[in-house]
Amino acid sequence: MLYTVNIKTNLKDLRVKSEINQSEFARLCGVSRQTIHAIETSKYTPSVELALRIAVILNLAVEEIFSLNEV
Amino acid sequence: MLFKFIHPTPKSMIIAFFIAQLFPLLVLGLNQKLGYFIGWLQFELVILGALCLWEVKPTTELDERETEIMLRWKGRMLEVVSSLVIIPIIILSFKPEISGWTLFILTGVPMYVAFIVCTLLLKKELGYFFYTVNENG
């Protein structure tokens, strides 16, 4: 069966809820602001390391931020 | 490997640009033909220099997404440029008497254009055209 899998995320909502702007969040994650924007818009799937780092910063589980979006 | 240590930052490129400005003038006094040639070469270098002022971040500051994009585009650039190398070989096999300048125009110029196009597309995918030192990451 041919299907595409990508990652669904609600990172933007969670970040806004935490009152952290993109630049500050990028600095905390150790990546560029453009990378955070790419993750938020589902244009880029982060590595496991970055996903875990994001989860630690937001004090949430990875599953609460990222989920599989099977089409 | 060399570019891991020598980063084409705006500051270093501006310094190199001003030093290069004086060089053809010095040569022009010694040998006119060579001076003109270096002057023409400098014209090309100015375009390259302008591109380098836009250069992406030093490799040590790239994050995982940027590294991935950079590697992908460098691979594509190599593919395109290496496929263009075959042009002079084919031309020379049919017309061995062809001049070096014609070969340069038919090969060097497409390579140069391919490099510029790939660099611009790389920057577009990275999400920025101008690198600032205070950028995160």
N, CA and C atoms of all chains as a GROMACS GRO file, in nm:
protein
  624
    1MET      N    1   0.084  -0.120   0.000
    1MET     CA    2   0.000   0.000   0.000
    1MET      C    3   0.088   0.125   0.000
    2LEU      N    4   0.056   0.216  -0.090
    2LEU     CA    5   0.136   0.338  -0.099
    2LEU      C    6   0.068   0.448  -0.018
    3TYR      N    7   0.138   0.495   0.080
    3TYR     CA    8   0.083   0.606   0.158
    3TYR      C    9   0.196   0.697   0.206
    4THR      N   10   0.162   0.821   0.232
    4THR     CA   11   0.263   0.914   0.281
    4THR      C   12   0.237   0.943   0.428
    5VAL      N   13   0.344   0.951   0.500
    5VAL     CA   14   0.334   0.981   0.643
    5VAL      C   15   0.408   1.110   0.670
    6ASN      N   16   0.341   1.202   0.733
    6ASN     CA   17   0.414   1.320   0.779
    6ASN      C   18   0.375   1.351   0.923
    7ILE      N   19   0.442   1.448   0.976
    7ILE     CA   20   0.422   1.477   1.118
    7ILE      C   21   0.329   1.597   1.135
    8LYS      N   22   0.229   1.575   1.219
    8LYS     CA   23   0.136   1.683   1.250
    8LYS      C   24   0.183   1.745   1.381
    9THR      N   25   0.177   1.876   1.390
    9THR     CA   26   0.224   1.940   1.513
    9THR      C   27   0.136   2.058   1.554
   10ASN      N   28   0.128   2.076   1.684
   10ASN     CA   29   0.059   2.195   1.732
   10ASN      C   30   0.157   2.282   1.811
   11LEU      N   31   0.279   2.278   1.764
   11LEU     CA   32   0.388   2.350   1.831
   11LEU      C   33   0.359   2.500   1.842
   12LYS      N   34   0.305   2.557   1.736
   12LYS     CA   35   0.280   2.702   1.737
   12LYS      C   36   0.186   2.741   1.851
   13ASP      N   37   0.076   2.665   1.863
   13ASP     CA   38  -0.021   2.696   1.969
   13ASP      C   39   0.043   2.681   2.107
   14LEU      N   40   0.119   2.573   2.122
   14LEU     CA   41   0.183   2.548   2.252
   14LEU      C   42   0.287   2.654   2.286
   15ARG      N   43   0.358   2.697   2.182
   15ARG     CA   44   0.460   2.801   2.205
   15ARG      C   45   0.395   2.934   2.241
   16VAL      N   46   0.290   2.968   2.170
   16VAL     CA   47   0.218   3.093   2.198
   16VAL      C   48   0.159   3.088   2.339
   17LYS      N   49   0.106   2.970   2.376
   17LYS     CA   50   0.049   2.952   2.510
   17LYS      C   51   0.157   2.973   2.618
   18SER      N   52   0.280   2.931   2.585
   18SER     CA   53   0.391   2.947   2.679
   18SER      C   54   0.449   3.088   2.677
   19GLU      N   55   0.393   3.173   2.591
   19GLU     CA   56   0.436   3.314   2.577
   19GLU      C   57   0.585   3.327   2.544
   20ILE      N   58   0.630   3.244   2.452
   20ILE     CA   59   0.769   3.254   2.404
   20ILE      C   60   0.762   3.288   2.256
   21ASN      N   61   0.839   3.388   2.215
   21ASN     CA   62   0.838   3.420   2.071
   21ASN      C   63   0.932   3.326   1.995
   22GLN      N   64   0.918   3.327   1.863
   22GLN     CA   65   0.995   3.233   1.778
   22GLN      C   66   1.145   3.245   1.799
   23SER      N   67   1.195   3.368   1.805
   23SER     CA   68   1.340   3.389   1.819
   23SER      C   69   1.391   3.333   1.951
   24GLU      N   70   1.318   3.361   2.058
   24GLU     CA   71   1.358   3.314   2.191
   24GLU      C   72   1.352   3.161   2.197
   25PHE      N   73   1.246   3.107   2.138
   25PHE     CA   74   1.229   2.962   2.137
   25PHE      C   75   1.341   2.895   2.057
   26ALA      N   76   1.377   2.958   1.944
   26ALA     CA   77   1.486   2.906   1.862
   26ALA      C   78   1.618   2.907   1.939
   27ARG      N   79   1.638   3.016   2.015
   27ARG     CA   80   1.762   3.026   2.094
   27ARG      C   81   1.767   2.916   2.199
   28LEU      N   82   1.653   2.890   2.265
   28LEU     CA   83   1.648   2.785   2.367
   28LEU      C   84   1.673   2.647   2.306
   29CYS      N   85   1.622   2.628   2.184
   29CYS     CA   86   1.639   2.497   2.117
   29CYS      C   87   1.777   2.483   2.053
   30GLY      N   88   1.846   2.594   2.032
   30GLY     CA   89   1.978   2.591   1.967
   30GLY      C   90   1.968   2.573   1.816
   31VAL      N   91   1.860   2.622   1.758
   31VAL     CA   92   1.844   2.618   1.612
   31VAL      C   93   1.807   2.758   1.563
   32SER      N   94   1.793   2.773   1.432
   32SER     CA   95   1.758   2.905   1.378
   32SER      C   96   1.608   2.929   1.386
   33ARG      N   97   1.570   3.055   1.380
   33ARG     CA   98   1.428   3.091   1.385
   33ARG      C   99   1.353   3.030   1.265
   34GLN      N  100   1.424   3.025   1.152
   34GLN     CA  101   1.363   2.968   1.030
   34GLN      C  102   1.329   2.821   1.049
   35THR      N  103   1.412   2.750   1.126
   35THR     CA  104   1.386   2.608   1.151
   35THR      C  105   1.260   2.591   1.235
   36ILE      N  106   1.244   2.676   1.335
   36ILE     CA  107   1.122   2.670   1.418
   36ILE      C  108   1.000   2.697   1.331
   37HIS      N  109   1.012   2.796   1.243
   37HIS     CA  110   0.900   2.829   1.152
   37HIS      C  111   0.869   2.709   1.062
   38ALA      N  112   0.975   2.644   1.011
   38ALA     CA  113   0.956   2.528   0.923
   38ALA      C  114   0.889   2.412   0.997
   39ILE      N  115   0.924   2.394   1.125
   39ILE     CA  116   0.861   2.286   1.203
   39ILE      C  117   0.714   2.320   1.229
   40GLU      N  118   0.689   2.444   1.264
   40GLU     CA  119   0.551   2.487   1.296
   40GLU      C  120   0.458   2.474   1.175
   41THR      N  121   0.513   2.495   1.058
   41THR     CA  122   0.430   2.488   0.937
   41THR      C  123   0.439   2.348   0.870
   42SER      N  124   0.494   2.253   0.943
   42SER     CA  125   0.508   2.114   0.895
   42SER      C  126   0.589   2.101   0.766
   43LYS      N  127   0.679   2.196   0.744
   43LYS     CA  128   0.764   2.187   0.625
   43LYS      C  129   0.890   2.105   0.656
   44TYR      N  130   0.918   2.090   0.783
   44TYR     CA  131   1.037   2.015   0.824
   44TYR      C  132   1.004   1.927   0.944
   45THR      N  133   1.048   1.803   0.938
   45THR     CA  134   1.030   1.710   1.050
   45THR      C  135   1.157   1.710   1.134
   46PRO      N  136   1.147   1.749   1.261
   46PRO     CA  137   1.270   1.757   1.342
   46PRO      C  138   1.327   1.619   1.375
   47SER      N  139   1.454   1.619   1.408
   47SER     CA  140   1.517   1.493   1.451
   47SER      C  141   1.462   1.456   1.589
   48VAL      N  142   1.489   1.335   1.630
   48VAL     CA  143   1.442   1.289   1.762
   48VAL      C  144   1.500   1.378   1.871
   49GLU      N  145   1.628   1.413   1.855
   49GLU     CA  146   1.696   1.496   1.954
   49GLU      C  147   1.628   1.632   1.970
   50LEU      N  148   1.599   1.694   1.855
   50LEU     CA  149   1.536   1.827   1.859
   50LEU      C  150   1.393   1.817   1.913
   51ALA      N  151   1.322   1.712   1.873
   51ALA     CA  152   1.185   1.693   1.923
   51ALA      C  153   1.184   1.678   2.075
   52LEU      N  154   1.280   1.602   2.126
   52LEU     CA  155   1.289   1.584   2.272
   52LEU      C  156   1.327   1.714   2.342
   53ARG      N  157   1.416   1.790   2.278
   53ARG     CA  158   1.458   1.918   2.336
   53ARG      C  159   1.338   2.015   2.344
   54ILE      N  160   1.258   2.015   2.237
   54ILE     CA  161   1.138   2.100   2.234
   54ILE      C  162   1.042   2.059   2.346
   55ALA      N  163   1.027   1.927   2.361
   55ALA     CA  164   0.937   1.875   2.464
   55ALA      C  165   0.984   1.916   2.604
   56VAL      N  166   1.114   1.912   2.625
   56VAL     CA  167   1.170   1.951   2.756
   56VAL      C  168   1.145   2.100   2.781
   57ILE      N  169   1.166   2.182   2.677
   57ILE     CA  170   1.148   2.327   2.692
   57ILE      C  171   1.002   2.360   2.724
   58LEU      N  172   0.910   2.292   2.657
   58LEU     CA  173   0.767   2.320   2.678
   58LEU      C  174   0.710   2.242   2.798
   59ASN      N  175   0.797   2.158   2.857
   59ASN     CA  176   0.757   2.075   2.972
   59ASN      C  177   0.637   1.986   2.939
   60LEU      N  178   0.643   1.924   2.823
   60LEU     CA  179   0.536   1.836   2.775
   60LEU      C  180   0.597   1.706   2.723
   61ALA      N  181   0.512   1.607   2.696
   61ALA     CA  182   0.559   1.484   2.632
   61ALA      C  183   0.567   1.508   2.480
   62VAL      N  184   0.656   1.438   2.414
   62VAL     CA  185   0.672   1.455   2.269
   62VAL      C  186   0.541   1.430   2.195
   63GLU      N  187   0.465   1.328   2.242
   63GLU     CA  188   0.338   1.292   2.177
   63GLU      C  189   0.236   1.404   2.184
   64GLU      N  190   0.250   1.491   2.283
   64GLU     CA  191   0.155   1.603   2.296
   64GLU      C  192   0.187   1.713   2.194
   65ILE      N  193   0.308   1.712   2.144
   65ILE     CA  194   0.349   1.816   2.048
   65ILE      C  195   0.342   1.764   1.905
   66PHE      N  196   0.393   1.644   1.885
   66PHE     CA  197   0.398   1.585   1.751
   66PHE      C  198   0.314   1.458   1.745
   67SER      N  199   0.248   1.438   1.633
   67SER     CA  200   0.175   1.313   1.612
   67SER      C  201   0.182   1.273   1.465
   68LEU      N  202   0.160   1.146   1.440
   68LEU     CA  203   0.165   1.097   1.302
   68LEU      C  204   0.041   1.139   1.226
   69ASN      N  205   0.060   1.182   1.103
   69ASN     CA  206  -0.052   1.222   1.020
   69ASN      C  207  -0.051   1.133   0.896
   70GLU      N  208  -0.122   1.022   0.903
   70GLU     CA  209  -0.120   0.926   0.792
   70GLU      C  210  -0.226   0.961   0.689
   71VAL      N  211  -0.180   0.967   0.563
   71VAL     CA  212  -0.273   1.001   0.453
   71VAL      C  213  -0.286   0.881   0.361
   72MET      N  214   3.652   2.142   0.274
   72MET     CA  215   3.732   2.136   0.398
   72MET      C  216   3.789   2.274   0.431
   73LEU      N  217   3.838   2.343   0.327
   73LEU     CA  218   3.898   2.475   0.346
   73LEU      C  219   3.798   2.574   0.402
   74PHE      N  220   3.673   2.566   0.352
   74PHE     CA  221   3.570   2.660   0.394
   74PHE      C  222   3.520   2.635   0.536
   75LYS      N  223   3.566   2.524   0.596
   75LYS     CA  224   3.532   2.500   0.736
   75LYS      C  225   3.611   2.598   0.822
   76PHE      N  226   3.726   2.640   0.771
   76PHE     CA  227   3.813   2.730   0.847
   76PHE      C  228   3.807   2.873   0.796
   77ILE      N  229   3.785   2.891   0.665
   77ILE     CA  230   3.778   3.026   0.609
   77ILE      C  231   3.632   3.056   0.577
   78HIS      N  232   3.570   3.137   0.658
   78HIS     CA  233   3.430   3.168   0.635
   78HIS      C  234   3.418   3.297   0.554
   79PRO      N  235   3.347   3.295   0.442
   79PRO     CA  236   3.330   3.418   0.365
   79PRO      C  237   3.229   3.510   0.432
   80THR      N  238   3.272   3.571   0.541
   80THR     CA  239   3.183   3.664   0.612
   80THR      C  240   3.181   3.798   0.539
   81PRO      N  241   3.078   3.879   0.558
   81PRO     CA  242   3.075   4.009   0.492
   81PRO      C  243   3.202   4.091   0.516
   82LYS      N  244   3.252   4.090   0.641
   82LYS     CA  245   3.370   4.171   0.676
   82LYS      C  246   3.492   4.126   0.594
   83SER      N  247   3.518   3.995   0.594
   83SER     CA  248   3.636   3.944   0.523
   83SER      C  249   3.625   3.967   0.373
   84MET      N  250   3.501   3.958   0.320
   84MET     CA  251   3.482   3.977   0.176
   84MET      C  252   3.503   4.123   0.137
   85ILE      N  253   3.461   4.215   0.223
   85ILE     CA  254   3.481   4.359   0.194
   85ILE      C  255   3.630   4.392   0.193
   86ILE      N  256   3.703   4.336   0.289
   86ILE     CA  257   3.849   4.358   0.295
   86ILE      C  258   3.914   4.302   0.168
   87ALA      N  259   3.878   4.180   0.132
   87ALA     CA  260   3.933   4.116   0.011
   87ALA      C  261   3.898   4.196  -0.114
   88PHE      N  262   3.777   4.252  -0.116
   88PHE     CA  263   3.731   4.331  -0.230
   88PHE      C  264   3.819   4.456  -0.249
   89PHE      N  265   3.847   4.527  -0.139
   89PHE     CA  266   3.928   4.649  -0.150
   89PHE      C  267   4.073   4.619  -0.186
   90ILE      N  268   4.126   4.508  -0.135
   90ILE     CA  269   4.264   4.470  -0.171
   90ILE      C  270   4.269   4.436  -0.320
   91ALA      N  271   4.166   4.361  -0.367
   91ALA     CA  272   4.162   4.320  -0.508
   91ALA      C  273   4.146   4.438  -0.602
   92GLN      N  274   4.088   4.548  -0.552
   92GLN     CA  275   4.071   4.667  -0.636
   92GLN      C  276   4.205   4.725  -0.682
   93LEU      N  277   4.303   4.716  -0.595
   93LEU     CA  278   4.434   4.778  -0.625
   93LEU      C  279   4.519   4.690  -0.716
   94PHE      N  280   4.493   4.562  -0.717
   94PHE     CA  281   4.579   4.467  -0.787
   94PHE      C  282   4.590   4.493  -0.939
   95PRO      N  283   4.478   4.509  -1.014
   95PRO     CA  284   4.492   4.534  -1.159
   95PRO      C  285   4.565   4.663  -1.190
   96LEU      N  286   4.549   4.762  -1.104
   96LEU     CA  287   4.618   4.890  -1.125
   96LEU      C  288   4.770   4.871  -1.118
   97LEU      N  289   4.813   4.787  -1.025
   97LEU     CA  290   4.956   4.758  -1.011
   97LEU      C  291   5.008   4.684  -1.134
   98VAL      N  292   4.929   4.584  -1.179
   98VAL     CA  293   4.971   4.503  -1.294
   98VAL      C  294   4.967   4.584  -1.422
   99LEU      N  295   4.869   4.674  -1.434
   99LEU     CA  296   4.854   4.757  -1.553
   99LEU      C  297   4.981   4.839  -1.580
  100GLY      N  298   5.048   4.880  -1.476
  100GLY     CA  299   5.172   4.956  -1.490
  100GLY      C  300   5.286   4.871  -1.543
  101LEU      N  301   5.280   4.741  -1.517
  101LEU     CA  302   5.387   4.650  -1.557
  101LEU      C  303   5.361   4.588  -1.695
  102ASN      N  304   5.239   4.539  -1.714
  102ASN     CA  305   5.205   4.472  -1.840
  102ASN      C  306   5.060   4.507  -1.875
  103GLN      N  307   5.042   4.581  -1.986
  103GLN     CA  308   4.910   4.633  -2.019
  103GLN      C  309   4.808   4.521  -2.047
  104LYS      N  310   4.851   4.422  -2.131
  104LYS     CA  311   4.758   4.314  -2.168
  104LYS      C  312   4.713   4.235  -2.046
  105LEU      N  313   4.811   4.201  -1.963
  105LEU     CA  314   4.781   4.126  -1.841
  105LEU      C  315   4.693   4.208  -1.748
  106GLY      N  316   4.718   4.337  -1.748
  106GLY     CA  317   4.638   4.428  -1.666
  106GLY      C  318   4.492   4.427  -1.707
  107TYR      N  319   4.469   4.431  -1.840
  107TYR     CA  320   4.331   4.428  -1.892
  107TYR      C  321   4.264   4.296  -1.856
  108PHE      N  322   4.341   4.187  -1.872
  108PHE     CA  323   4.286   4.054  -1.840
  108PHE      C  324   4.247   4.045  -1.693
  109ILE      N  325   4.335   4.093  -1.606
  109ILE     CA  326   4.306   4.087  -1.462
  109ILE      C  327   4.188   4.178  -1.429
  110GLY      N  328   4.179   4.291  -1.502
  110GLY     CA  329   4.065   4.380  -1.484
  110GLY      C  330   3.934   4.312  -1.516
  111TRP      N  331   3.936   4.232  -1.626
  111TRP     CA  332   3.815   4.158  -1.665
  111TRP      C  333   3.783   4.050  -1.560
  112LEU      N  334   3.890   3.982  -1.514
  112LEU     CA  335   3.873   3.878  -1.413
  112LEU      C  336   3.814   3.937  -1.285
  113GLN      N  337   3.857   4.058  -1.256
  113GLN     CA  338   3.808   4.126  -1.137
  113GLN      C  339   3.659   4.154  -1.146
  114PHE      N  340   3.615   4.187  -1.268
  114PHE     CA  341   3.474   4.212  -1.292
  114PHE      C  342   3.392   4.088  -1.253
  115GLU      N  343   3.444   3.971  -1.292
  115GLU     CA  344   3.377   3.846  -1.256
  115GLU      C  345   3.383   3.822  -1.105
  116LEU      N  346   3.498   3.855  -1.048
  116LEU     CA  347   3.516   3.834  -0.904
  116LEU      C  348   3.425   3.923  -0.821
  117VAL      N  349   3.394   4.040  -0.876
  117VAL     CA  350   3.303   4.130  -0.804
  117VAL      C  351   3.165   4.066  -0.792
  118ILE      N  352   3.122   4.000  -0.901
  118ILE     CA  353   2.992   3.932  -0.898
  118ILE      C  354   2.996   3.818  -0.796
  119LEU      N  355   3.105   3.740  -0.799
  119LEU     CA  356   3.120   3.631  -0.703
  119LEU      C  357   3.126   3.684  -0.560
  120GLY      N  358   3.196   3.795  -0.545
  120GLY     CA  359   3.210   3.858  -0.413
  120GLY      C  360   3.075   3.901  -0.361
  121ALA      N  361   2.993   3.958  -0.452
  121ALA     CA  362   2.858   4.000  -0.412
  121ALA      C  363   2.776   3.881  -0.366
  122LEU      N  364   2.795   3.769  -0.436
  122LEU     CA  365   2.725   3.645  -0.396
  122LEU      C  366   2.774   3.598  -0.259
  123CYS      N  367   2.906   3.611  -0.239
  123CYS     CA  368   2.964   3.565  -0.112
  123CYS      C  369   2.921   3.653   0.005
  124LEU      N  370   2.893   3.781  -0.024
  124LEU     CA  371   2.842   3.867   0.083
  124LEU      C  372   2.709   3.813   0.133
  125TRP      N  373   2.639   3.747   0.043
  125TRP     CA  374   2.512   3.683   0.078
  125TRP      C  375   2.534   3.545   0.136
  126GLU      N  376   2.656   3.504   0.145
  126GLU     CA  377   2.688   3.365   0.176
  126GLU      C  378   2.614   3.316   0.299
  127VAL      N  379   2.585   3.189   0.297
  127VAL     CA  380   2.514   3.129   0.409
  127VAL      C  381   2.605   3.127   0.532
  128LYS      N  382   2.549   3.088   0.641
  128LYS     CA  383   2.623   3.089   0.768
  128LYS      C  384   2.750   3.004   0.762
  129PRO      N  385   2.846   3.030   0.853
  129PRO     CA  386   2.960   2.938   0.864
  129PRO      C  387   2.907   2.799   0.899
  130THR      N  388   2.972   2.697   0.847
  130THR     CA  389   2.920   2.560   0.865
  130THR      C  390   2.906   2.520   1.012
  131THR      N  391   2.988   2.579   1.096
  131THR     CA  392   2.984   2.544   1.239
  131THR      C  393   2.855   2.595   1.305
  132GLU      N  394   2.790   2.694   1.242
  132GLU     CA  395   2.670   2.752   1.303
  132GLU      C  396   2.540   2.698   1.242
  133LEU      N  397   2.552   2.605   1.149
  133LEU     CA  398   2.432   2.552   1.085
  133LEU      C  399   2.361   2.453   1.176
  134ASP      N  400   2.229   2.458   1.178
  134ASP     CA  401   2.157   2.358   1.256
  134ASP      C  402   2.124   2.239   1.165
  135GLU      N  403   2.050   2.140   1.220
  135GLU     CA  404   2.027   2.015   1.146
  135GLU      C  405   1.953   2.036   1.014
  136ARG      N  406   1.852   2.126   1.014
  136ARG     CA  407   1.775   2.148   0.891
  136ARG      C  408   1.862   2.215   0.785
  137GLU      N  409   1.940   2.316   0.830
  137GLU     CA  410   2.025   2.390   0.736
  137GLU      C  411   2.135   2.302   0.679
  138THR      N  412   2.191   2.214   0.764
  138THR     CA  413   2.295   2.122   0.717
  138THR      C  414   2.239   2.030   0.609
  139GLU      N  415   2.118   1.980   0.634
  139GLU     CA  416   2.052   1.889   0.540
  139GLU      C  417   2.031   1.959   0.405
  140ILE      N  418   1.981   2.083   0.410
  140ILE     CA  419   1.954   2.159   0.286
  140ILE      C  420   2.084   2.190   0.212
  141MET      N  421   2.185   2.230   0.289
  141MET     CA  422   2.315   2.264   0.229
  141MET      C  423   2.374   2.144   0.156
  142LEU      N  424   2.372   2.028   0.223
  142LEU     CA  425   2.429   1.907   0.164
  142LEU      C  426   2.354   1.868   0.037
  143ARG      N  427   2.220   1.878   0.044
  143ARG     CA  428   2.138   1.842  -0.072
  143ARG      C  429   2.171   1.932  -0.192
  144TRP      N  430   2.183   2.064  -0.166
  144TRP     CA  431   2.210   2.156  -0.277
  144TRP      C  432   2.353   2.146  -0.327
  145LYS      N  433   2.446   2.118  -0.236
  145LYS     CA  434   2.586   2.101  -0.281
  145LYS      C  435   2.596   1.978  -0.371
  146GLY      N  436   2.522   1.873  -0.335
  146GLY     CA  437   2.518   1.753  -0.418
  146GLY      C  438   2.461   1.784  -0.556
  147ARG      N  439   2.352   1.862  -0.558
  147ARG     CA  440   2.290   1.899  -0.686
  147ARG      C  441   2.384   1.984  -0.770
  148MET      N  442   2.455   2.078  -0.704
  148MET     CA  443   2.549   2.165  -0.775
  148MET      C  444   2.658   2.080  -0.841
  149LEU      N  445   2.710   1.984  -0.765
  149LEU     CA  446   2.814   1.896  -0.818
  149LEU      C  447   2.764   1.817  -0.938
  150GLU      N  448   2.641   1.769  -0.927
  150GLU     CA  449   2.581   1.693  -1.038
  150GLU      C  450   2.570   1.778  -1.163
  151VAL      N  451   2.517   1.899  -1.147
  151VAL     CA  452   2.496   1.989  -1.261
  151VAL      C  453   2.630   2.028  -1.324
  152VAL      N  454   2.723   2.071  -1.238
  152VAL     CA  455   2.853   2.117  -1.288
  152VAL      C  456   2.930   2.003  -1.355
  153SER      N  457   2.926   1.884  -1.294
  153SER     CA  458   2.998   1.771  -1.354
  153SER      C  459   2.937   1.729  -1.488
  154SER      N  460   2.804   1.747  -1.500
  154SER     CA  461   2.743   1.713  -1.629
  154SER      C  462   2.779   1.816  -1.736
  155LEU      N  463   2.809   1.940  -1.691
  155LEU     CA  464   2.847   2.044  -1.787
  155LEU      C  465   2.992   2.028  -1.836
  156VAL      N  466   3.072   1.956  -1.759
  156VAL     CA  467   3.212   1.933  -1.796
  156VAL      C  468   3.222   1.853  -1.926
  157ILE      N  469   3.121   1.772  -1.949
  157ILE     CA  470   3.121   1.686  -2.068
  157ILE      C  471   3.110   1.768  -2.198
  158ILE      N  472   3.054   1.889  -2.189
  158ILE     CA  473   3.032   1.973  -2.309
  158ILE      C  474   3.163   1.998  -2.386
  159PRO      N  475   3.269   2.052  -2.320
  159PRO     CA  476   3.392   2.078  -2.398
  159PRO      C  477   3.454   1.950  -2.455
  160ILE      N  478   3.436   1.838  -2.383
  160ILE     CA  479   3.492   1.711  -2.431
  160ILE      C  480   3.424   1.671  -2.562
  161ILE      N  481   3.293   1.683  -2.565
  161ILE     CA  482   3.218   1.649  -2.688
  161ILE      C  483   3.256   1.745  -2.801
  162ILE      N  484   3.259   1.876  -2.768
  162ILE     CA  485   3.291   1.976  -2.872
  162ILE      C  486   3.431   1.951  -2.928
  163LEU      N  487   3.526   1.926  -2.838
  163LEU     CA  488   3.665   1.904  -2.882
  163LEU      C  489   3.678   1.778  -2.968
  164SER      N  490   3.597   1.677  -2.939
  164SER     CA  491   3.605   1.554  -3.018
  164SER      C  492   3.556   1.575  -3.161
  165PHE      N  493   3.462   1.669  -3.180
  165PHE     CA  494   3.412   1.699  -3.314
  165PHE      C  495   3.493   1.810  -3.382
  166LYS      N  496   3.531   1.910  -3.304
  166LYS     CA  497   3.601   2.026  -3.359
  166LYS      C  498   3.726   2.055  -3.276
  167PRO      N  499   3.834   1.984  -3.301
  167PRO     CA  500   3.954   2.004  -3.219
  167PRO      C  501   4.019   2.142  -3.237
  168GLU      N  502   3.982   2.210  -3.348
  168GLU     CA  503   4.046   2.340  -3.376
  168GLU      C  504   3.978   2.457  -3.304
  169ILE      N  505   3.875   2.426  -3.227
  169ILE     CA  506   3.797   2.532  -3.161
  169ILE      C  507   3.884   2.609  -3.060
  170SER      N  508   3.855   2.739  -3.046
  170SER     CA  509   3.940   2.821  -2.958
  170SER      C  510   3.901   2.804  -2.811
  171GLY      N  511   3.995   2.838  -2.727
  171GLY     CA  512   3.974   2.827  -2.583
  171GLY      C  513   3.862   2.917  -2.534
  172TRP      N  514   3.852   3.036  -2.596
  172TRP     CA  515   3.748   3.132  -2.555
  172TRP      C  516   3.608   3.077  -2.584
  173THR      N  517   3.594   3.013  -2.700
  173THR     CA  518   3.463   2.955  -2.735
  173THR      C  519   3.427   2.845  -2.635
  174LEU      N  520   3.525   2.764  -2.602
  174LEU     CA  521   3.501   2.658  -2.504
  174LEU      C  522   3.461   2.715  -2.370
  175PHE      N  523   3.528   2.823  -2.334
  175PHE     CA  524   3.499   2.888  -2.206
  175PHE      C  525   3.354   2.939  -2.204
  176ILE      N  526   3.315   3.004  -2.315
  176ILE     CA  527   3.180   3.059  -2.322
  176ILE      C  528   3.076   2.946  -2.316
  177LEU      N  529   3.106   2.836  -2.386
  177LEU     CA  530   3.010   2.725  -2.389
  177LEU      C  531   3.006   2.642  -2.262
  178THR      N  532   3.113   2.649  -2.183
  178THR     CA  533   3.118   2.566  -2.061
  178THR      C  534   3.121   2.649  -1.934
  179GLY      N  535   3.214   2.743  -1.930
  179GLY     CA  536   3.231   2.823  -1.808
  179GLY      C  537   3.107   2.903  -1.773
  180VAL      N  538   3.049   2.966  -1.874
  180VAL     CA  539   2.932   3.051  -1.849
  180VAL      C  540   2.812   2.970  -1.799
  181PRO      N  541   2.776   2.857  -1.866
  181PRO     CA  542   2.666   2.777  -1.810
  181PRO      C  543   2.693   2.728  -1.667
  182MET      N  544   2.821   2.694  -1.640
  182MET     CA  545   2.857   2.649  -1.504
  182MET      C  546   2.834   2.761  -1.403
  183TYR      N  547   2.877   2.880  -1.443
  183TYR     CA  548   2.866   2.997  -1.357
  183TYR      C  549   2.718   3.029  -1.331
  184VAL      N  550   2.639   3.024  -1.435
  184VAL     CA  551   2.495   3.050  -1.422
  184VAL      C  552   2.431   2.943  -1.334
  185ALA      N  553   2.470   2.816  -1.356
  185ALA     CA  554   2.416   2.705  -1.275
  185ALA      C  555   2.450   2.725  -1.128
  186PHE      N  556   2.572   2.769  -1.102
  186PHE     CA  557   2.616   2.794  -0.964
  186PHE      C  558   2.530   2.902  -0.899
  187ILE      N  559   2.509   3.012  -0.974
  187ILE     CA  560   2.431   3.123  -0.919
  187ILE      C  561   2.286   3.080  -0.894
  188VAL      N  562   2.228   3.010  -0.990
  188VAL     CA  563   2.088   2.965  -0.977
  188VAL      C  564   2.075   2.871  -0.856
  189CYS      N  565   2.168   2.774  -0.846
  189CYS     CA  566   2.162   2.679  -0.734
  189CYS      C  567   2.179   2.751  -0.600
  190THR      N  568   2.271   2.850  -0.596
  190THR     CA  569   2.294   2.923  -0.472
  190THR      C  570   2.168   2.998  -0.430
  191LEU      N  571   2.103   3.062  -0.527
  191LEU     CA  572   1.982   3.138  -0.496
  191LEU      C  573   1.869   3.045  -0.450
  192LEU      N  574   1.857   2.929  -0.515
  192LEU     CA  575   1.753   2.834  -0.474
  192LEU      C  576   1.782   2.778  -0.334
  193LEU      N  577   1.911   2.757  -0.306
  193LEU     CA  578   1.953   2.711  -0.174
  193LEU      C  579   1.911   2.811  -0.067
  194LYS      N  580   1.937   2.939  -0.097
  194LYS     CA  581   1.903   3.045  -0.001
  194LYS      C  582   1.752   3.055   0.018
  195LYS      N  583   1.680   3.034  -0.089
  195LYS     CA  584   1.533   3.040  -0.081
  195LYS      C  585   1.483   2.928   0.011
  196GLU      N  586   1.540   2.809  -0.007
  196GLU     CA  587   1.497   2.696   0.075
  196GLU      C  588   1.539   2.713   0.222
  197LEU      N  589   1.654   2.778   0.242
  197LEU     CA  590   1.699   2.801   0.380
  197LEU      C  591   1.607   2.900   0.452
  198GLY      N  592   1.546   2.987   0.374
  198GLY     CA  593   1.452   3.082   0.433
  198GLY      C  594   1.511   3.218   0.462
  199TYR      N  595   1.635   3.239   0.419
  199TYR     CA  596   1.694   3.373   0.434
  199TYR      C  597   1.792   3.401   0.322
  200PHE      N  598   1.800   3.526   0.285
  200PHE     CA  599   1.895   3.566   0.181
  200PHE      C  600   2.018   3.635   0.240
  201PHE      N  601   1.999   3.698   0.353
  201PHE     CA  602   2.110   3.769   0.416
  201PHE      C  603   2.136   3.711   0.553
  202TYR      N  604   2.258   3.672   0.577
  202TYR     CA  605   2.296   3.615   0.706
  202TYR      C  606   2.343   3.726   0.797
  203THR      N  607   2.282   3.736   0.914
  203THR     CA  608   2.328   3.835   1.012
  203THR      C  609   2.392   3.761   1.127
  204VAL      N  610   2.493   3.823   1.185
  204VAL     CA  611   2.573   3.755   1.288
  204VAL      C  612   2.489   3.721   1.411
  205ASN      N  613   2.388   3.804   1.442
  205ASN     CA  614   2.307   3.780   1.562
  205ASN      C  615   2.198   3.675   1.542
  206GLU      N  616   2.199   3.614   1.426
  206GLU     CA  617   2.098   3.510   1.398
  206GLU      C  618   2.107   3.398   1.499
  207ASN      N  619   1.993   3.341   1.536
  207ASN     CA  620   1.996   3.229   1.632
  207ASN      C  621   2.052   3.105   1.565
  208GLY      N  622   2.106   3.018   1.645
  208GLY     CA  623   2.159   2.892   1.593
  208GLY      C  624   2.296   2.910   1.557
   0.00000   0.00000   0.00000
